[in-house]
Amino acid sequence: MLSSEKKLEFFEKYGKSAVDTGSSEAQVAMFSFRISALTDHLKTNKKDFSTQRALITLVGKRRSLLDYLKKKDINRYRAIIKDLNLRR
């Protein structure tokens, strides 16, 4: 699902460097990728409640990181929202 190469790609594109795993933008991008994968999984497996709970948890984590970015630096928030095509 999320290989090491894919993670490295997210960190290079959205983080400050390839080893910057802690930037909020890179984490939001990884969460968005995982959310889309879990959403596709749940479309075919409607009764997979543990995956549904994991999806809700990921959405909450992404929302809290986006709220943090919005509070700290509105320009970075707008850039990541535009880049990932997220809507509020």
N, CA and C of each residue as an Amber inpcrd file, in Angstrom:
protein
   264
   0.8140000  -1.1820000   0.0000000   0.0000000   0.0000000   0.0000000
   0.8700000   1.2640000   0.0000000   1.6600000   1.4710000   1.0240000
   2.5170000   2.6530000   1.0930000   3.9570000   2.1730000   1.2780000
   4.6750000   2.0830000   0.1700000   6.0340000   1.5600000   0.2020000
   7.0180000   2.6400000   0.6440000   8.2320000   2.2110000   0.9060000
   9.2740000   3.1480000   1.3260000   9.5870000   4.1580000   0.2360000
   9.5510000   3.7130000  -1.0120000   9.8200000   4.6280000  -2.1230000
   8.7330000   5.7010000  -2.2250000   7.4910000   5.2920000  -1.9910000
   6.3740000   6.2410000  -2.0530000   6.4790000   7.2620000  -0.9160000
   6.8610000   6.7890000   0.2750000   7.0510000   7.7020000   1.4060000
   8.1630000   8.6980000   1.1100000   9.2580000   8.2030000   0.5570000
  10.3810000   9.0730000   0.2130000   9.9640000  10.1190000  -0.8110000
   9.1190000   9.7130000  -1.7490000   8.6190000  10.6450000  -2.7540000
   7.7810000  11.7570000  -2.1020000   6.9360000  11.3830000  -1.1410000
   6.1440000  12.3840000  -0.4340000   7.0380000  13.3500000   0.3390000
   8.0750000  12.8090000   0.9980000   8.9510000  13.6620000   1.7960000
   9.7570000  14.6040000   0.9110000  10.1700000  14.1270000  -0.2680000
  10.9120000  14.9940000  -1.1840000  10.0290000  16.0880000  -1.7520000
   8.7820000  15.7400000  -2.0900000   7.9020000  16.7030000  -2.7450000
   7.3160000  17.7140000  -1.7670000   6.8640000  17.2520000  -0.6130000
   6.1440000  18.1290000   0.3040000   6.9730000  18.5750000   1.5090000
   8.0080000  17.8220000   1.8720000   8.8360000  18.2050000   3.0020000
   9.9470000  19.1420000   2.5850000  10.7590000  19.5230000   3.5480000
  11.8890000  20.3980000   3.2360000  13.0190000  19.6280000   2.5640000
  13.1380000  18.3400000   2.8950000  14.1400000  17.4810000   2.2710000
  13.6160000  16.0530000   2.2740000  14.4210000  15.1420000   1.7540000
  13.9940000  13.7400000   1.6690000  13.9380000  13.0680000   3.0320000
  14.6960000  13.5930000   3.9870000  14.7200000  12.9870000   5.3190000
  13.8580000  13.7540000   6.3150000  13.1350000  14.7690000   5.8620000
  12.2710000  15.5650000   6.7250000  10.9200000  14.8730000   6.8570000
  10.8350000  13.9360000   7.7890000   9.6080000  13.1640000   7.9560000
   8.6160000  13.8610000   8.8690000   9.0190000  14.9170000   9.5130000
   8.1600000  15.5490000  10.5010000   7.4060000  16.7530000  10.0040000
   7.6130000  17.1860000   8.7750000   6.9120000  18.3790000   8.3180000
   5.4230000  18.0760000   8.1820000   4.6260000  19.0460000   8.5290000
   3.1740000  18.8630000   8.5010000   2.6600000  18.6050000   7.0970000
   3.2580000  19.2610000   6.1150000   2.7990000  19.0880000   4.7350000
   3.0210000  17.6550000   4.2570000   4.1740000  17.0840000   4.5820000
   4.4720000  15.7110000   4.1670000   3.5390000  14.7230000   4.8640000
   3.2540000  14.9590000   6.1370000   2.3550000  14.0660000   6.8580000
   0.9380000  14.1580000   6.3190000   0.4900000  15.3720000   5.9940000
  -0.8410000  15.5420000   5.4250000  -0.9350000  14.8240000   4.0740000
   0.1120000  14.9140000   3.2710000   0.1220000  14.2390000   1.9730000
   0.0600000  12.7240000   2.1480000   0.8280000  12.1910000   3.0960000
   0.7930000  10.7440000   3.3420000  -0.5750000  10.3150000   3.8560000
  -1.1460000  11.0900000   4.7730000  -2.4760000  10.7570000   5.2790000
  -3.5070000  10.7870000   4.1520000  -3.3950000  11.7480000   3.2500000
  -4.3470000  11.8530000   2.1430000  -4.2480000  10.6420000   1.2240000
  -3.0230000  10.1820000   0.9570000  -2.8390000   8.9930000   0.1290000
  -3.4660000   7.7740000   0.7980000  -3.2080000   7.6180000   2.0950000
  -3.7600000   6.4750000   2.8210000  -5.2760000   6.5520000   2.9080000
  -5.8170000   7.7580000   3.0720000  -7.2680000   7.9330000   3.1430000
  -7.9130000   7.5160000   1.8250000  -7.3180000   7.9100000   0.7100000
  -7.8970000   7.5250000  -0.5780000  -7.8260000   6.0130000  -0.7880000
  -6.7520000   5.3830000  -0.3430000  -6.6380000   3.9260000  -0.4790000
  -7.6740000   3.2130000   0.3950000  -7.8460000   3.6820000   1.6150000
  -8.8280000   3.0560000   2.5030000 -10.2550000   3.2980000   2.0160000
 -10.5160000   4.4400000   1.4190000 -11.8410000   4.7250000   0.8790000
 -12.1630000   3.7760000  -0.2660000 -11.1870000   3.5360000  -1.1290000
 -11.4020000   2.5790000  -2.2210000 -11.6440000   1.1730000  -1.6800000
 -10.9160000   0.8050000  -0.6420000 -11.0840000  -0.5120000  -0.0270000
 -12.4900000  -0.6530000   0.5620000 -12.9610000   0.4090000   1.2040000
 -14.2690000   0.3340000   1.8450000 -15.4250000   0.3580000   0.8420000
 -15.1700000   0.8230000  -0.3650000 -16.2250000   0.7830000  -1.3810000
 -16.5610000  -0.6450000  -1.7680000 -15.5600000  -1.5270000  -1.7340000
 -15.8030000  -2.9230000  -2.0810000 -16.0840000  -3.7850000  -0.8550000
 -15.5640000  -3.4000000   0.2990000 -15.7440000  -4.1740000   1.5320000
 -16.5160000  -3.3370000   2.5430000 -17.8150000  -3.2850000   2.3890000
 -18.6440000  -2.3850000   3.1750000 -18.7040000  -2.7540000   4.6570000
 -18.4750000  -3.9990000   5.0040000 -18.6030000  -4.4230000   6.3960000
 -17.2770000  -4.5230000   7.1310000 -16.2370000  -3.9540000   6.5840000
 -14.9230000  -3.9610000   7.2210000 -14.8490000  -2.8010000   8.2070000
 -15.3340000  -3.0370000   9.4190000 -15.4910000  -1.9650000  10.3870000
 -14.1720000  -1.5300000  11.0130000 -13.1960000  -2.4090000  11.0800000
 -11.8990000  -2.0000000  11.6280000 -11.1930000  -1.0370000  10.6790000
 -11.3330000  -1.2700000   9.3880000 -10.7710000  -0.3380000   8.4110000
 -11.5330000   0.9820000   8.4320000 -12.8250000   0.9070000   8.6470000
 -13.6280000   2.1220000   8.7350000 -13.1870000   2.9720000   9.9280000
 -12.9040000   2.3240000  11.0400000 -12.4380000   3.0480000  12.2270000
 -11.0650000   3.6640000  11.9660000 -10.1820000   2.9360000  11.2850000
  -8.8610000   3.4700000  10.9430000  -8.9860000   4.6770000  10.0190000
  -9.9300000   4.6140000   9.0910000 -10.1600000   5.7360000   8.1810000
 -10.6130000   6.9770000   8.9450000 -11.5260000   6.8100000   9.8740000
 -12.0060000   7.9400000  10.6670000 -10.8780000   8.5280000  11.5040000
 -10.0170000   7.6800000  12.0350000  -8.8680000   8.1560000  12.8070000
  -7.9120000   8.9580000  11.9360000  -7.6330000   8.4620000  10.7330000
  -6.7360000   9.1770000   9.8190000  -7.3060000  10.5240000   9.3960000
  -8.5940000  10.5640000   9.1460000  -9.2180000  11.8340000   8.7700000
  -9.0910000  12.8350000   9.9120000  -9.2510000  12.3790000  11.1350000
  -9.0970000  13.2610000  12.2960000  -7.6800000  13.7670000  12.4590000
  -6.7100000  12.8890000  12.2420000  -5.3060000  13.3060000  12.3350000
  -4.9630000  14.3320000  11.2710000  -5.4450000  14.0780000  10.0420000
  -5.1740000  15.0270000   8.9630000  -5.8360000  16.3680000   9.2580000
  -7.0550000  16.3330000   9.7760000  -7.7680000  17.5720000  10.0910000
  -7.0310000  18.3680000  11.1590000  -6.5090000  17.6790000  12.1810000
  -5.8030000  18.3920000  13.2490000  -4.4930000  18.9870000  12.7310000
  -3.7930000  18.2860000  11.8450000  -2.5760000  18.8490000  11.2570000
  -2.8970000  20.0540000  10.3730000  -3.9940000  19.9780000   9.6260000
  -4.3810000  21.1130000   8.7910000  -4.8090000  22.3080000   9.6460000
  -5.4800000  22.0410000  10.7680000  -5.8380000  23.1350000  11.6760000
  -4.5960000  23.7830000  12.2600000  -3.6020000  22.9610000  12.5950000
  -2.3330000  23.4860000  13.1100000  -1.6590000  24.3730000  12.0700000
  -1.6010000  23.8980000  10.8340000  -0.9830000  24.6910000   9.7680000
  -1.7420000  25.9980000   9.5400000  -3.0510000  25.9320000   9.5930000
  -3.8580000  27.1290000   9.3900000  -3.5890000  28.1600000  10.4780000
  -3.3960000  27.6680000  11.7010000  -3.1470000  28.5680000  12.8240000
  -1.7420000  29.1580000  12.7760000  -0.7530000  28.3630000  12.3790000
   0.6420000  28.8070000  12.4040000   1.0570000  29.5940000  11.1690000
   0.6930000  29.0870000   9.9830000   1.1230000  29.7330000   8.7430000
   0.0610000  29.5150000   7.6700000  -0.7530000  30.5230000   7.4480000
  -1.8910000  30.3990000   6.5340000  -1.4410000  30.1670000   5.0970000
  -0.2810000  30.6850000   4.7150000   0.1990000  30.4990000   3.3410000
   0.5720000  29.0460000   3.0720000   1.2310000  28.3930000   4.0350000
   1.5550000  26.9670000   3.8790000   0.2780000  26.1330000   3.8310000
  -0.7130000  26.5090000   4.6430000  -1.9990000  25.8120000   4.6530000
  -2.6760000  25.9130000   3.2880000  -2.7360000  27.1150000   2.7380000
  -3.3790000  27.3010000   1.4370000  -2.6400000  26.5670000   0.3330000
  -1.3130000  26.5300000   0.4320000  -0.5260000  25.8340000  -0.5840000
  -0.7910000  24.3330000  -0.5670000  -0.8460000  23.7200000   0.6170000
  -1.0580000  22.2760000   0.6920000  -2.4950000  21.9200000   0.3000000
  -3.4570000  22.7580000   0.6510000  -4.8360000  22.5170000   0.2560000
  -4.9690000  22.5740000  -1.2650000  -4.3070000  23.5430000  -1.8690000
  -4.3630000  23.6840000  -3.3270000  -3.6250000  22.5380000  -4.0180000
  -2.4920000  22.1480000  -3.4550000  -1.6680000  21.0950000  -4.0570000
  -2.3470000  19.7360000  -4.0180000  -3.0230000  19.4310000  -2.9240000
  -3.6480000  18.1210000  -2.7660000  -5.1200000  18.1040000  -3.1760000
  -5.6410000  19.2480000  -3.6120000  -7.0380000  19.3620000  -4.0090000
  -7.9910000  18.9450000  -2.8880000  -7.7030000  19.4170000  -1.6840000
  -8.5800000  19.1690000  -0.5410000  -9.5520000  20.3320000  -0.4390000
 -10.6970000  20.0810000   0.1300000 -11.6560000  21.1520000   0.3300000
 -12.1080000  21.1500000   1.7780000 -12.4720000  22.2930000   2.2320000
 -12.8850000  22.4240000   3.6240000 -14.3600000  22.2180000   3.7270000
